[in-house]
Amino acid sequence: MNRYKTLKKRGLALAGVLVVALASCGRETQSPRPNIVLIVADDLGYGELGSYGQQRIRTPELDRLASEGMRFTRHYSGSPVCAPSRATLLTGLHTGHAVVRDNDEMVERGDVWGDTLIEGNHPLPAETYTIGRMLQDAGYVTAAIGKWGLGGPGDSGEPNLQGFDHWYGYMCQREAHNYYPTHLWRNGKREELSGNPAFRAHQRLPANVDPDDPASYSTYRGATYAMDAMMEEAVAFVREHAAEPFFLYLPFPVPHVALQVPDESVQEYEGRFPEDPYPGDRGYLPNRTPRATYAAMITRMDRGIGDVLRALEEEGVAGNTVVIFTSDNGPTFNGGTDSEFFESTAGLRGLKTMLYEGGIRVPLIVRWPGAVAGGGSTDHISAFWDFMPTLAEIAGTSSPPETDGLSMVPVLTGDSTAQPRHESLYWEYHGGQALLAGHWKAVRGASDAAMELYDIDADPAETTNVAAAHPDVVQRLSAEMASSRTRSEFFPLDRPSAARLGRVRRGCGLIAAATREATQAVPRTTADPGGPGAPDPRCTVQLRVTTDRVPAASQPSDAIRAAFGESGWTEDLGATADGAGTSAFAYSKEDVRCDVSAGRPASLLDGEIVEDGIVYVEASCFAAAPRTDTT
């Protein structure tokens, strides 16, 4: 039987009270079950809070939270990108076991970047057992407010079908690229936002406008800032449900680009930093003062979190509420952001999309009055999949047996000797893998790439690959990587190595290049000797390439054609602004051999794309004729 269905059917016993260890007086007492507020920022780096060493961005409310609670210095997100990280948090399963293991826009549905009627991302299955459902079973009223990214309107991933009594926010990650959207979603219904005109979230500043004139950017905003609306919703939920146990999950979209925030917040930072206008040439929207805007977005989110904390105090429930703050992955590299200037990773290597420490080590602050001593910190190694058993213990209920997580309650309450420890932590993303075991961390960018090995205790910045000196460790961790995952129908691991997929020239080194595999293999139906309807591994491949920092929009065509071969390709789209970069080209080619089990072209690249910028590749293998069942 499906393990999620087993969990759903077995139910969970409700504990009436929680025994809390009071560190301050060394005694035990019975207390009502605590409320839980779990706040998850989006692309906030390990070093972007004052309590973690940030000097340029003000975060007084979160710094106060840290002074009243505990900071974790070795906490890890579920993934280096958004959707899979949220999936690990909500299900207690790391990316070797989770259903969602990558961002998946499901491009087989059509023009997902251009058609505003197509919303949603790869959905959680209907039977998924989430933290929300666990706490519902334990008698909590549950709410999710912010950015979802694990399903869309009308599918199985809707928050209200995944354990949340109340939902408000962005259903779709692509919609969340604009902080002035035309609408948000409330409990399955689209809710229009007043004064927000429709505009694309990925544009370049026109060449005929003045980049230093604030008026040049007036079309990239509206009257209702989505983050403000979601903060108000969170405060209202606290006030409405203060008399009963509640779980409030706040997956906020800040500081994910685009760079947008009301003018009064930008004015708090304008003139403080050297600035160059961002014209939109690395994806997302242009911005006149990108550094000031980025800092202002974080500070405004911090202020809104302060409003939620004050609502807890004013309703008299702050003393019985666990407040948790973290981030879904490391800081980003595009959209006008400047992670180097803000020292966003606090010296750690890597950024979002990377399995190095900068891409997955994130801040974690926990305030739990009466149980967690204020102002403390811990180097306990933990990860997103630990939240499910931790919240189960806090709520006085049972954690599902099929979880990769361990409860952090012992270390939170000062009993570190009773704290269970992970033998290892595992991640996979876009064909790459990482495994942390004690002081060793193994990383490889693709399943067929050479293993890198780092001594994280001695070299937290991952500057020195010591794999050649420790072949026995590499062999052991490689075997553990293999045993740490189960096969995924939708997110297979066997992707071609990054070296075959594209290169960044003149500056950044190899940063990003990848294929996106099809949601499933769908070979065409043929009438060959295999019988009517027999699958034929010859498929049509649809390819979409986006590049950044391209001098002229028409130039990538020659390089792309040279890399993929001239014969058989038909250009479907001209150069257009696109989500991942500045220019996009789409081609389709028939009779390409596809790996039916993995759902991807068996051989995609024979050459190398040479461009002055990052080259991103998305590929889908699909049928030109009616589908057959091959899964």
N, C-alpha and C positions, 0 to 999 in steps of 0.2 A: 504494500500500500504506500502511496505517496506520503513522505514523512510530514509534509505540511498538513495534509488531511488528517493524519494521525493526531497531530498536535491540536488541530481544530476540534476534533471530536472528543478528545479526552477531557478537555476543560481544565480549569485551574481552581484549586481551592482558595477561598478568600480568607485571609487572616484578619481578624478584627482589630488587632493592635500590633504595634511594632515595638520591640524592645530595643531601646537606643542606649548605647554606652555614652555616658556623660564624662568626657575626658577631664573636665574642669574639677569634678568632685569625686571621681572614682567610684560612682555608684550606678545602679541601674534603676530605670523607672519606666513605666508604661506611658506611651504617648500615642495620640491619634496618628493614623497613617499620614506621612508627610505629603504635601502637594509637591509636584515636580515640574520645574520649568527648565527645558532643554533648549538652549540657543545655539544655533550653528551658523556661523558666518560663511561667506562664499568667497574662496580664494584669498582669505586673510592669512598673511605669512606668520611664521613663528615669532618673528621679531617686530611685529607691527602694533604691539600694545606697550604702553608705558611700563607695565609690570614685568615685561619681558625685554626691557632695555630700549624701547623706541624713544628717540629724542625729538623727532620732528612732528609727530602726529599726536594730538591730545586725546587721551581716552580716560578721563577722570572717573567715570562711573564704573568701568570695568577694572580700573586700578583699585578702586574702593572695594569692589567685590573680591579682588585678590587679597586685599589686606584683611578682609573678614573671613576668608576661606583658605583653600589650599591650591597652590600652583603645581602642575605636573610639568616636569622638564623633559620627559621622555615619552610623550604621548604621540600616537600615530593615527592618522586618518585612515579610512578604509581603502582609499585609492588616490592617485594623483589627479583625478578629475571628478566632476560633480556627481553624476547619476550613480555610478557604482559605489562611491563613498557613502551616499545616502542609503543605498540598499544594504550595505554591510551594517550600518548603524541600526536600521530598523529591523533587521532580521537576525542579527547576531552571528552571521556567517561571513567569513572573509571571502575575498574574490576568487579563491579556488573552489568555493562551494556555492556562492551566491548565484541567484538567477541572473541578475544584471551585473555584468563585469566590465562594461565600457559604456561611454556615451553612444547612443544609437538613435539617430533621427528618423530611422526607417524610411530611407529615401525611395524605397520601392513604391511608396504611396503616391509619389508625384513630386512636384516642385515644392518641397517642404520649406525652402528658404524664401520663396516668392509668393506662394499661395497662403494668405493669412487665414484661410478657413481650415488648413491642415495643422492641427495642434497636437501636442503630446509627443512623448518619447517611448522607448521600449517599456512596456507595462509590467508591473509585478503581476504574477498570475493570481487568479481569484482566491486560491487556497493558501496564499502566503500567510505565515504566522508572523505578525509584526509586534513591535513593542506596544503600539497602540492597541492592538487586539488583546495582548496580554494584560494590559492595565484596564481595559474595559472589563475583561473577565474578573479582574480583582476589585471591581466596583468603582473605578475612577471614571469621571467624565473627561473625555479626551478631545483635544483640539490641535490642529496643525494650521499654522498661519505663516505664509512666506512663499518660497519657491519649492515646488514638488519635484518634477523631473522624472517621475517613475510611472508615467501613464498619462493619458489624456482624456478629454471629455468623452464619456460614453463607453470607455473600455474598462477592463478588469483592474487597472491600476489606480482608478480614482480614489482619493484619500478617504472618502466616506465609505468605500468598500474595503479599506485596508486598516480598519480599527480606529477611525477618527469620527467622533460624533459631529464635530464642527470643522469645516475647512473654509479658508479664505486665502486667495493669493493667485500666483501664477501656476497654472497647471503645467505649462510647457516651458522648457528651458530656453528655447529660442525667443519666445515672447519676453522672457526676463532680461533679454539684452537691451531693453528699453525701459527706463524708469518712469516714462510718461506713456504707458500703454493706453489703448482705447478702452480696455476692459480688464477686469480680474474675474475670478470664479468664486462663487459662494455656494457651497453645498450642491455642486452639480449644475448650477445656473450661472450663465454669463451675466455679469453686472457691469454696465457701462460706467466709465469714469468721466466726471464732468470736466469739460474744457480741454480734453486731450485729443488733438487731431491725429489722424493716421499718418505715419511716415515710417520709412524703412529704418531699421536699427543699424544698418551697415551702409554708410555713405562716405564719399570723399568730399571735402570742401571744394566747391567749384573754383576753377582757376581764375575766374574774373571777379572774385570778391576779395576784400582786404582781410587777411587772417588775423590782424590786430584789432579789428573793429568788432566789439561785442555784438553788434547787430547782425553780423555775418552768421551767427550761430542761433539766431532766434527761432529758426524753424525746427530745431532739435529739442524742443521742450513743449510742455503743456501747462495746464493749470493745477493738475492733481499729481503730486509726487507719490508713486506707489508705496515707497517705504513708509511715508507718513501715514497713509491709509492703513497699512498693515500694523504699524505700531498702535494706532488708535484701536484697531480691532483686538489686539492683544490685551491692552488695558481694559477694554470693555469686557473681555472674557474673564479676566481676573475678578473684576467687580461683580459680575453676574454669578460666578460659581464659587465665591469665597467660602460659602457655608458647607461645601462638600468637597471630598478629595478630588483634585483635578490634576491632569497631566497636560501641560501646554508645550507643544513642540513648535519651535520658532526657527525654521530653516531660512534665514534672511538671505537676500540676494547680494548684499553689499559685502565686499567692494568689487565684485565682478563687474567688468566693463559691460556696457558703455559708461564713459565718464560723464555723469549727469547728477546734479544736485541743485537745489534752489540757490539763487544768487546770494541770499543773506548768509548761507553757510560758506560759500566760496570767499566772501568778503572777509571772513575770519582769518583766512590764510593768504589772500592775494597780496603780492609784494614781498612775501617772506622768503620765497625761493626763486632762483633763476628759472626762467620759463622760456620755452619755445612753443608756439602754437602747434598743436597736433592736427594735421590735415586729414586724418582718417586713412592714411596709406598702409596701416597695419591692422585693418579690420575695425569694425564698430564705428562710432560717430566721432566727428571732429570735435576738438575742444581748444579753446583759446588759452587756458591756463591749466594744463593737465596735472601738474604736481599739486597745485592748490586744490583742484577739484577732487583729486584722489584722497588727499588728507581730509578734506571737508566731508566726503562721503562717510568715512570711518567715524569721524567725530560726531556727525549727525546721527549715525546708527547708535553710537555710544550714548548720546543724549536720549534717544528713544528707549534704549534699554533701561536707562535711569528712570524713565516714566513708568515702565513696568515694575521696577523695583519699588518705587514709591507707592504704586497702587497696592502692592503686597503689604507694605507698611501701613497704609491708610485703612486697609481692610482688616488689619489685625492678624494677618496670617504669615507675615515674613518670618516669624520665629519657628514656624512649622512648614517651611517650604525649602526644598533643596533646589538651588539654582546652579545650573551647569552651563558653562560657555566654552565653545571650541570652534574649530574651522574645518571645512570639508576637505581641504588640501592646501598646498602651498600657494604662494603668490604667482600671478601670471606674468607674461612677457609681451603681451600684445595690447592693442587698443589704446596706446598712448601712455601706458603705465611705465613706471621707472623703479623697478624693484631694487636696482643697485643704489640709486640715490637715497632711498628710504631704508636701506639695509634690511630689507623685508624678511630675509631668512636668517638674520643674525649670524652671518658668516657660514651658514650651511650650504653645501653644494646643491645646485639644481633648483628648478622652479616647477610650477604646475606642469603636468603631463610626464614628469620624470620620477623614477623610483629611487632617486637619491634622496638624502635626508631633507633637503629643502623642498622637495615635492610632496613629502608625506608626514614630516614631523610638524605638529601643530600645537598651538597653545591649548591648555585645558585648565579651567578654573572651576572649583566646586565649593560652594558655600552651603553649609548645612548647620545652622545654629544648634548648639548643644551637643553636636556630634563631631564636627570638624573644628579643630583648633584654628583660630584666625592667624593669618600671616605666615603660615607654614608653606613648605614646598617639599616635593618628593621626586626622586629620580626613578620611581617604580615604572617599569616598562609596561605600557598598556596601549590598547588600540580600540577603534570604533566598535568592534564586535564584543567588547567587554561591557558596553552599555546595557545590553539586554539583561544579563545576569545581575548586574549592579542595580538596575532599577527594580528588578524583581525582588531582590533582597530588601531594598529600601521600602518597597510597597508591602512587604510581608507576604509575598506570594511565591510560587514555585517558578524557577527558571526552566524553560524547555530543555530537555536532555540533549537535543541535537543542536548544540550551539558551539561555536569555536571560542566563545568568550569565557572569561573568569571574572567573578565579582570583585570589584575594587573596594568594597565596604571595609574590609579589615584595615587597609592602609589609610583609608579616609578617617577612620575612627581611632587611629593611633596604635593599632595592634598589628604592626608590620610583621611580627614573627608568625602570625597566623595567615598572612597574605599568600595565597597561591600564586605561583609564577609560571609564565609561559616558557615552555622549552624552546619555542620558536614562534615567530610571526611571519606570515606569508602574504605576498601580494602578487597579482598579475595584472598587466595592463597592456593592451595592444600588442600582444605577443611577447612582451618582456616579463621578467620575473624578478622578485627580490625575496630574500629570506634572511631574517635576523635571528641568530641563535647565540645567546650569550653576548660575548664581545665581538663575534664575527658577523659580518653582513656580506651576503653574496648578491650580486646584481648582474643581470644580463639583459641586453636590449631586445633580444629576440630569442626564440627557442633554439635557433641554430647559431647563435652568436657565442663568442668566447665568454667564459665566466670571469667576472671581476670579483675580487675579495678585498674587504677592508676591515681593519681592526677599529671598530667604532669607538671603543673606549679611549684608545690612544690617538685616533685620527677621526674625530667626529665630522670634519669637513670633507672626508673621503678624498684626500689628495693623493694617496699612494696605494696603488693596486698591488697587493702582495700575493696574488694568486700563484705566481710562479714559484714562490718560496714555500707554499703550503699546499701541494697537490692533494694530500690526504684530506685536508679540510674541504677543498673544492669538491672532491669526489663525494664526501659525506653530505655536504649541503646540496649538491646537485641531486643526489638520490632523494633527499628529503623534499626538495622542490617537487620532484616527480610524484611523490606520494601525498603531497599536500593538496592536490587538486583532483576534481572529478571532471569527466568530459562534459563540455557544454555544447548543446545543440546550436545555440545562437552565437556564442563567443569562443570559437576554437582557438587554441593556443598556437598552432603551427602556421605562423605567418612568416613570410620571407624576412630576412634580416634587414635592418634599417639601412645598411650600406647599399642595398640594391634598390632602395626606394627613392633616393634623392639626396642631394647634398646642399649645404649652405656654403657659399663661397665668399671670400674676402671679409672676414670679420668674426663671425660668431661660431664657426665650427659646425659640426653636425649637431643640430638641435632637434629637429622634428621632421619626420617624413613617415608616412604610414599608409597602409591600405585599410579600407573599411570593408570587412567581409559582408556578404549578403546575409540577411536575416535567416534564410534557409536556402538550401540548394533546390532549385526548381528546374531540372533539365527539360528540354522540349520532348514532346511525344513524337515518336517516329514509327514507321511501319517496317522496320528492319527485321531480320530473322529472329530477334528476341521475342517477337510476338506483339500483338496490338498493345499499344500503350507502354511498351518497354522503355525504360529511361535510356537516353543517349547522352554521354558525358560531354557532347559538343553543345556549348551554350552561347548565348549572346552576352557579352560583357559591356556594361555601361560604365564609363569612366568619367570622373569629374576631377579636374586639377585646379587648385587655387594657389596663387603665388603672392608673395608680398614684396614690396620695394621694386616693382617692375617699372623701368623707365617709361615704357609706352605700352598701352593696353594690348596692342596687337602683337607685340614681340614674342611672348611665350610660345606662340603657335609653332614656329620652326623648331624650337628646342624640344617641345613635346613630341612633335611628329618624328624627330630624329631619334628620340629615346624609345618610342613605342613602335616605330616602324610605320612607313608611309602607307603600305598596301592595306586596303580593307577598312581604313578608318574614315568615318564621315563626321564632319564637324556639325554638331547639333546646335551649339550656342556660341555666340560671339563673346567677347570679353565683357564681363559685367562685374559690378561690385558684388562681393560674396561674403559669407559669414566668416571664413577663415583667412581671407586675405583681400587683395585688391583687384585681382583679375581671375576670371574663371573660364574654363574651357571644358566642354563636354563632348565625348566621342562615344560611339558604339561600334562594336566589331563582332561579327558573327563567327560561328564555327571555332571558337576558342575552347580548348579542352579545359573542363572544369573538374575540380575535386568535388564529387557529388556529396561525399560524407561531410566535408568541411564547408561546402557552399561558397567556394571562391575559385578564381582562375588558378589553374595549376601552375602556370608560369605567366607572370604579369609584366615584369620588366626585364628586358635584355640589355638595355643600355643605361645611361646615366643622364639625368636632367641637369643641365648646367645653367643656373640662373643666379643673379645677384640677389638672393633672398631665400627664404624658406619655401620649400615646395611641399604641398600637401596633396595626397592622392586618396581619392575615395573610389572604390570599385564595387560593382554589384554584378553577380552572376545570375542570370534569370532566363526564363523560357520565352521563346518567341512564339510558341504555340501553347495550347491548353496545358495546365499543370498536371503532373502526376504525383502520387504520393511516394516519396522516396525517403522519408524520415524514419 
